């Protein structure tokens, strides 16, 4: 699907003064928000944004301030798993 967004010329000019690709920024903003809302998942981000590694996805999420929910129970589960491995 192609999506067209109309932005007034003066605003588009301001939004591109740093030379960034406005289309890519809009796509990334949409992807980050949809991931945050639970409508996209990491494999979706990989496909949509053309990432090839998990590190790229994690870097993208961090740059867009999308944090993974991590509860104390998650920490305890990981701690117990590491303890079982002797770490």
C-alpha positions in Angstrom: 0.0 0.0 0.0 1.2 3.5 -0.8 0.3 6.2 1.6 0.3 9.9 0.7 0.4 12.6 3.4 -0.2 16.2 2.4 1.9 18.7 4.3 1.9 22.5 3.6 5.0 23.5 1.7 6.3 25.9 4.5 6.0 23.1 7.1 7.6 20.6 4.8 10.5 22.9 4.3 11.0 23.4 8.0 10.8 19.6 8.6 13.5 19.0 6.0 16.0 21.7 6.9 18.4 19.2 8.4 18.4 17.3 5.1 16.7 14.2 6.5 14.4 12.0 4.5 10.9 13.2 5.6 9.2 10.1 4.2 11.5 7.8 6.1 11.0 9.8 9.3 7.2 9.6 8.9 7.4 5.8 8.3 9.6 5.3 11.4 7.4 7.5 13.6 4.3 5.4 12.4 6.2 2.1 13.0 7.4 3.2 16.5 3.9 4.2 17.6 2.2 1.1 16.2 4.8 -1.0 18.0 4.2 0.9 21.2 0.5 0.3 20.9 1.0 -3.4 20.3 -0.2 -3.4 16.7 3.2 -4.2 15.2 5.8 -6.7 16.4 9.6 -6.9 16.0 9.3 -9.1 12.8 6.9 -6.5 11.4 9.5 -3.7 12.1 12.2 -5.8 10.5 10.1 -6.2 7.3 8.6 -2.7 7.3 11.9 -0.8 7.9 14.3 -3.2 6.1 16.3 -4.2 9.1 18.5 -7.3 9.0 19.5 -7.7 12.6 17.9 -7.6 16.0 20.4 -5.0 17.1 19.0 -2.6 14.4 15.5 -3.1 15.8 16.7 -2.5 19.4 18.6 0.6 18.4 15.6 1.9 16.5 13.3 1.3 19.5 15.7 3.0 21.8 16.1 6.0 19.5 12.3 6.4 19.4 12.1 5.9 23.2 10.1 2.7 23.0 10.9 0.7 26.1 10.2 -2.9 26.6 8.0 -3.6 29.6 10.2 -5.3 32.2 8.6 -6.2 35.5 10.3 -7.3 38.7 8.9 -10.8 37.9 10.9 -10.8 34.6 14.1 -9.9 36.5 13.5 -12.7 39.0 12.8 -15.2 36.2 16.0 -14.3 34.4 18.0 -14.3 37.7 16.7 -17.8 38.5 17.6 -19.0 35.0 21.1 -17.7 35.2 21.5 -19.3 38.6 20.4 -22.7 37.2 23.2 -22.2 34.5 25.7 -21.5 37.2 26.3 -17.9 36.2 
